[in-house]
Amino acid sequence: MIEDVFVLQVPFRGTYRLQRIRFGQGRPRLVVVAGLHGNELNGIHAVHLLASALREQRPIGTVDLLPLVNVFGIEDGTKRGPFEGEDLNEVFPGHPLGTAMQRVAYAVLEATDADVCVDVHSGSPLVQEMPQVRLPLAGPEVDLGRATGLPFVWRRPTGGREPSGLVGAWRALGRRGFRITGGRGGSLDPRDSVAMANGVRRLMAALGMGSNVGPGETLVDVTHDEITAHRCETGGFFVPESRVGMRVLPGHLLGRVLDPVGGEVLETVRADRAGLVTNLRVYPMVHAEELLVRVAALR
Ligand SMILES: [Zn+2]
């Protein structure tokens, strides 16, 4: 059942509708949100795939999907909203009488009152990310996130608990929530969407919601200090010599930074640990201190 859970009149653009698709009834209750960032298409398509699976096999309990929150950004191919460029994931918990985006954020929080809550994203348009779940260092979300079986489990001290983000707002209300992400923004990689959709289906199985999907394979399950982030020293034009999912040994050539004008090599980037390439810059122009490659220690 598709329902409008919030409607906002928008100047020159007709009516904004926050839509929710509900499958099943009763407990347990799972909600999956995508499209807070309008250009993160892998996450949006992951929810399409979930909807398709749920039409075939009804869940035990209730699964709510909010597939397209920031429809303004999706239409325009941008991450943020049109109203003063607000980032929807920085205005939680929102306000019913605030700016348009604050009202949307408030409505998202109202419409996602479930036991377990998942926020699905893609990487930025600049960096390719291995399908992953981002978790706090401890707490009930850790086992839930691991149940997704996604290739990359990343536990961080903040763990997405920033109170202005959706995951942080869920946790402030006592809901168990976390974020999954994969691929890059601004383009669609259906394989990443499939990986994330299957991750949510494994979570459903772990919650006793009756999803039939094969086992996943988590390749790396690490905290922040088990990841090396290679950042650019000088700025330039980055040419990768590695790819996401590649296993590397210390000294492995990961890429080079060239002078954008003459192509002279400015930096050579080599792995300093044995591990797996989990994040890789795919947009070559890079400023100093920006991310080039992440290598995570293998299990
Ligand atoms: Zn995002």
Residues whose N, C-alpha, C, O or C-beta is under 5 A from the ligand:
A	BS01	ZN	H37 E40 H121 S122
